[in-house]
Amino acid sequence: MDGKEQNGMASTWSRYHFLTQRFSLDLLLSLVLTLTWPFTVTGGAAILKGEVGGNVTFHCSDKSVKNIDLLYLQRDNVFVNGYYESKKVPATWNNTKFDRNTSSVFMDNLKVSHSGEYKCHIRYKDEQHINEDSITLSVTAKYSRPLFSPPVCSEETQNCQTTCTSNNGYPESSMIVQAIVTSTNETIRQIWQHVKSVPSPNPSTLLFNITTTVSYNCSNGEIKFSCSVGDVTSDEFSVCAHQEQQSTDIVIMTAICILVVVVVMIAGVLCWRRWTGGSMRLERVNTNEAVEISLCEKNGEKEAA
């Protein structure tokens, strides 16, 4: 290989090496710029709580819009509401309002479907980066006061059933049934663990209705039930009181009947004794009168003689 060929190969290799290094440098610089312009500073996560039908306020910044270039409240990359100094913001949610004085987003008419993670994207005028804060919204609903249905009983076995129902609550929960059993000797307060709660969600509102069926027997006397969901408790519901009253009425009627029978028997005995005693006295009187008549007749005969 002569000198010209060696010089050509060296020149080609130098040009290739230079282009390769330049391409690598440009790629690295592009990657750095992509990551740092503008870069995002992520803050801590906050938890916001609300109730169905109520309202909450997302406090994204403690500065007014005079110091803010843009402020976006988003959920799953969907714009909710916010502010952009140099551009018009997209369409906002109907149940939200942006407060320019406090740089906050007000949301009312809350629904369960509004629950989730929201993100505040903020860029201040004196900064180039975007601050990002996460806010988790939790929407709950208080269950209605539980109500008992009229009991359904079997006259033969005295087995009964009643249901306790509570509506429009969130999240899903279970019902606790408490019973006060009153027997002849004592009163026992119990929590019935064997009952089962059946939750049924509403597909449109996502709220839950809970129903619990309670089975019991009235042979042991009166029972007072109460059921609760969370911090909501029903009024006391009394069952089997009529069976106890009927038993008491039967005992009273039986006692009265026995008393009447005893009184009648005593009166009969007294009447019989009185009637039999009068007959004996009448016989005695009749006998005495006969004796007296006989004596008188004898005395008369003697006088005549």
Sequence and secondary structure as in RCSB ss.txt:
>XXXX:A:sequence
MDGKEQNGMASTWSRYHFLTQRFSLDLLLSLVLTLTWPFTVTGGAAILKGEVGGNVTFHCSDKSVKNIDLLYLQR
DNVFVNGYYESKKVPATWNNTKFDRNTSSVFMDNLKVSHSGEYKCHIRYKDEQHINEDSITLSVTAKYSRPLFSP
PVCSEETQNCQTTCTSNNGYPESSMIVQAIVTSTNETIRQIWQHVKSVPSPNPSTLLFNITTTVSYNCSNGEIKF
SCSVGDVTSDEFSVCAHQEQQSTDIVIMTAICILVVVVVMIAGVLCWRRWTGGSMRLERVNTNEAVEISLCEKNG
EKEAA
>XXXX:A:secstr
  HHHHHHHHHHHHHHHHHHHHHHHHHHHHHHHHHHTT EEEEEEEEEEEETT  EEEE  SS GGGEEEEEEEE
TTEEEEEEESSS      TTEEEETTTTEEEE S  GGG EEEEEEEEETT SSEEEEEEEEEEEB     EE  
 EE TTT EEEEEEEEEEEBS    EEEEEEE SS EEEEEE S  EEEEE TTT  EEEEEEEEEEGGG  EEE
EEEETTEE   EEESHHHHHHHHHHHHHHHHHHHHHHHHHHHHHHHHHHHHHHHHHHHHHHHHHHHHHHHHHHHH
HHHH 
